[in-house]
Amino acid sequence: MSRLLRVSERARADALAQVTRELGRLDAWSFWSVPGTDHVVVAGTTGVFLVVPEIRDGFLSVEGRHVTVDGAHVRLRPIRAAARRLRNKLGTGAVGVAIEPMLCLTRATAGAPRTVQDVRIVPISGLAADIARREKVLPPVRAQRVVRTLGMTVAGDQRRHAAVLRRRAG
C-alpha cells in the first residue's frame, strides 16, 4: 500500500498521536479506533471512518475540486482509494455501511468541516464532535466486528473465548 503521508517517521507519529488523542474524547462504549501506519480507522455507532492526518501549516483553500493548504495541493484520491481498500478488506458481511474517508487538519487553519470529492475535511479540534454528531447507523456489536476484523481485541473477548473453551471441556 502506498503511503498516505509522505513525511518523516517522527512527523507521522506526532500527527497520528494528535489524531488518536482527539479520538480519545469519543465515548469508549460506542467507538473504537485502530491506528495504522499513516491513518486511524474509527468504528462506532455512527459509522466507520478512515482518518488521515494532514500535517502542513497554513490556511485551507477549496476551489471547486482542488484543495490546497498554503498553496500546496492536497491529493484526495489516495485517501478515497484507501477507504475502498479498507471496505474490500472488511468485506460486506462485517459492516454493511459505507466507509467515510476523512482528512484531519492537524496544523492548518480551516473553517467549518466540509466534504470535497467524497472526502470529509475536518480540523482536529472538531474531529470527535463531527464523528459523534452523526446519525446512529451501526449497532455496537457490528462496530466491534469491524475492529476485530482489523486485529483489535475488544474488552471482554478473553472472557468470551474462555467460556467457549470451558463449555467444550465440560
C-alpha positions as CSV (number, residue, x, y, z in Angstrom):
1,M,0.0,0.0,0.0
2,S,1.4,3.4,-0.9
3,R,1.9,5.9,1.9
4,L,-0.8,8.4,2.6
5,L,1.6,10.6,4.4
6,R,4.9,11.3,2.7
7,V,6.8,12.7,5.7
8,S,9.4,11.6,8.2
9,E,8.5,8.9,10.7
10,R,8.6,11.3,13.6
11,A,6.2,13.8,11.9
12,R,3.9,10.9,11.0
13,A,4.0,9.6,14.6
14,D,3.3,13.0,16.0
15,A,0.3,13.6,13.7
16,L,-1.2,10.2,14.5
17,A,-0.7,10.8,18.2
18,Q,-2.7,14.1,17.9
19,V,-5.5,12.3,16.0
20,T,-5.6,9.4,18.5
21,R,-5.7,11.8,21.4
22,E,-8.6,13.7,19.9
23,L,-10.4,10.5,19.1
24,G,-10.0,9.5,22.8
25,R,-12.7,12.1,23.5
26,L,-15.3,9.8,21.9
27,D,-17.5,7.5,24.1
28,A,-15.5,4.4,24.8
29,W,-18.6,2.2,24.8
30,S,-19.7,3.3,21.4
31,F,-16.5,4.0,19.4
32,W,-13.3,2.0,18.8
33,S,-10.2,3.2,17.0
34,V,-7.5,1.1,15.3
35,P,-4.3,3.0,14.4
36,G,-2.5,2.2,11.2
37,T,0.9,3.2,9.8
38,D,-0.4,6.5,8.4
39,H,-4.2,6.6,9.3
40,V,-6.6,5.7,12.0
41,V,-9.8,3.6,11.5
42,V,-12.7,4.6,13.7
43,A,-15.7,2.3,14.0
44,G,-18.7,3.2,16.1
45,T,-22.4,3.6,16.2
46,T,-22.3,6.5,13.7
47,G,-20.3,4.5,11.1
48,V,-16.8,3.6,10.0
49,F,-14.3,6.3,9.2
50,L,-10.8,6.3,7.8
51,V,-9.0,9.3,9.3
52,V,-5.8,10.6,7.6
53,P,-3.9,13.5,9.2
54,E,-2.7,16.4,7.1
55,I,0.4,18.0,8.7
56,R,1.1,21.1,6.6
57,D,0.8,24.5,8.2
58,G,-1.2,27.2,6.6
59,F,-4.7,28.0,5.5
60,L,-7.0,25.5,3.8
61,S,-8.4,26.7,0.4
62,V,-11.0,24.9,-1.6
63,E,-11.6,26.0,-5.2
64,G,-14.1,23.6,-6.9
65,R,-12.5,20.2,-6.7
66,H,-9.0,21.5,-5.8
67,V,-7.8,21.6,-2.2
68,T,-4.7,23.4,-1.2
69,V,-3.0,24.1,2.2
70,D,-0.8,27.2,2.0
71,G,-0.6,26.8,-1.8
72,A,0.4,23.1,-1.8
73,H,-2.0,20.8,-3.5
74,V,-3.6,18.1,-1.2
75,R,-4.3,14.8,-3.0
76,L,-7.7,13.3,-2.1
77,R,-7.6,10.4,-4.5
78,P,-5.2,8.2,-2.4
79,I,-7.5,8.8,0.7
80,R,-10.6,7.6,-1.3
81,A,-8.6,4.6,-2.6
82,A,-7.5,3.7,0.9
83,A,-11.2,3.7,2.0
84,R,-12.1,1.4,-0.9
85,R,-9.2,-1.0,0.1
86,L,-10.4,-1.0,3.7
87,R,-14.0,-1.7,2.5
88,N,-12.7,-4.7,0.5
89,K,-10.6,-5.9,3.4
90,L,-13.6,-5.8,5.7
91,G,-15.9,-7.5,3.3
92,T,-19.6,-6.9,3.0
93,G,-20.5,-9.1,6.0
94,A,-18.5,-7.2,8.5
95,V,-20.1,-3.8,8.2
96,G,-22.8,-3.2,5.6
97,V,-22.3,0.6,5.8
98,A,-20.1,2.9,3.8
99,I,-16.6,3.8,5.0
100,E,-16.2,7.6,5.0
101,P,-12.7,8.9,4.3
102,M,-11.7,11.9,6.4
103,L,-8.8,14.3,6.1
104,C,-7.9,15.7,9.6
105,L,-6.1,19.1,9.6
106,T,-3.6,18.9,12.5
107,R,-1.9,22.2,11.9
108,A,-3.7,24.0,9.1
109,T,-6.5,26.6,9.7
110,A,-9.9,26.0,8.2
111,G,-13.5,27.0,8.7
112,A,-16.3,24.5,9.3
113,P,-16.0,20.9,8.2
114,R,-16.8,20.3,4.6
115,T,-16.9,17.5,2.1
116,V,-14.8,17.7,-1.2
117,Q,-14.7,14.8,-3.7
118,D,-16.3,12.5,-1.1
119,V,-13.6,13.2,1.5
120,R,-14.7,15.0,4.7
121,I,-12.2,17.7,5.7
122,V,-12.2,18.5,9.4
123,P,-9.9,20.5,11.7
124,I,-8.6,18.4,14.5
125,S,-10.4,20.5,17.1
126,G,-13.8,19.3,15.7
127,L,-12.9,15.7,14.7
128,A,-14.5,13.9,17.6
129,A,-17.6,16.1,17.5
130,D,-18.0,15.7,13.8
131,I,-18.0,11.9,14.2
132,A,-20.2,11.8,17.3
133,R,-22.9,14.1,16.0
134,R,-23.9,11.9,13.1
135,E,-26.9,9.7,13.0
136,K,-26.6,6.2,14.5
137,V,-26.3,3.7,11.7
138,L,-24.5,0.7,13.4
139,P,-25.2,-1.3,16.5
140,P,-22.2,-1.5,18.7
141,V,-21.8,-5.3,18.0
142,R,-21.3,-4.6,14.3
143,A,-18.8,-1.8,15.0
144,Q,-16.9,-4.2,17.3
145,R,-16.9,-6.8,14.5
146,V,-15.1,-4.2,12.3
147,V,-12.3,-3.6,14.8
148,R,-11.9,-7.3,15.5
149,T,-11.5,-7.9,11.7
150,L,-8.7,-5.3,11.8
151,G,-6.9,-7.2,14.6
152,M,-8.0,-5.3,17.7
153,T,-9.1,-7.1,20.8
154,V,-12.3,-5.7,22.4
155,A,-12.8,-5.7,26.1
156,G,-14.4,-8.9,27.2
157,D,-13.1,-11.0,24.3
158,Q,-10.9,-13.2,26.5
159,R,-13.8,-13.9,28.8
160,R,-16.0,-14.9,25.9
161,H,-13.4,-17.2,24.4
162,A,-12.6,-18.8,27.8
163,A,-16.3,-19.5,28.2
164,V,-16.4,-21.4,24.9
165,L,-13.4,-23.4,25.9
166,R,-15.0,-24.3,29.3
167,R,-18.2,-25.5,27.6
168,R,-16.2,-27.7,25.2
169,A,-14.2,-29.2,28.1
170,G,-17.3,-29.9,30.2
